[in-house]
Amino acid sequence: MSNFAFNNPAFQKQDPRNVATYPGAAGAQNAQTASLAHAGMDAAANAQLEGMYAAPPAGAIETDRMSVEDTVWKTAGLFAILLVTAVVGWVWTLGGVSVDPTAGVSMLPMIVGALGGFVLAMIITFTSRKKVRPALIFAYAAFEGVFVGGISAFFELLYPGIVVQATLATVAVVGVTLALFASGKIRASKKMTKIFMIAMVGYLVFSLLNLVLMWTGINQNAFGLRSVEIMGIPLGLIIGVLVVFMAAYSLVLDFDQIQQGVRNGAPRVYGWVGGFGIMVTVVWLYIEILRIIAIARGSN
């Protein structure tokens, strides 16, 4: 006579899952093997993640994306080209100097450098949206160097020591602007950019008018309208100070564009465009400071 206790449905029909997971069953062994396999995979994944965290971050070369560090190196390379050709422009300008300090000065380096730099700057500015050509930017740096070296040599003959003064002042303005931008104390804004663009247009009109007056002989002062005094202060000094602030804000715009390019994952080649923008602004700033010091020393 069977025991009625075994007639309980719980004993009459066994659940395959219970059997499979019962210790010692074949299903239990398979489950344990799968569990160990998963544990091994998890350990391997964790080790891989730790290796990725420990590895140095991918740079511009690995990602082929624009980075601040890569742009800094590109900018330094462009300035190295500028300095080398500036020496050429300096020597070329001073070739054959006689007793009269201005008798043997050649103006050709300034003319060649200025025209070549201007043409290349226009080409680079209007074509870089479609394709960046580093070779053109290298050529621009070379022409700008010839121009900077030539005009620096010319001013140095007239005002000894002026090149060192202008260089130190330029480095100071660039350094302060970069420090303020890096600390977040100064940023580009739409309102300030509009004011900057209006001021730039006004300054370009003034510069062209002054150039025409000097070329035609209507104004024979050394610096044209800039030599005109207002309450005993040369107009060139007043305008020059404003232009220095404009150039400083132009640097802020350059830094901001590089930052946006990095943030948006722009192609690495656009680092050359960032370096080009900084070079244009720094050369402009140097020339303006050079002229301010010359006007100040000439009025004494």
URCORTA-V271053 format. One record per helix or strand of 3 or more residues. SS is the DSSP state (H for helix, E for strand). FROM is the first residue (numbers start at 1). LEN is the number of residues. If there is no record, write none. Layout:
SS/FROM/LEN ; SS/FROM/LEN
This chain:
H/4/4 ; H/9/4 ; H/16/5 ; H/26/29 ; H/60/4 ; H/68/27 ; H/108/20 ; H/134/25 ; H/162/21 ; H/190/26 ; H/224/4 ; H/235/29 ; H/268/31
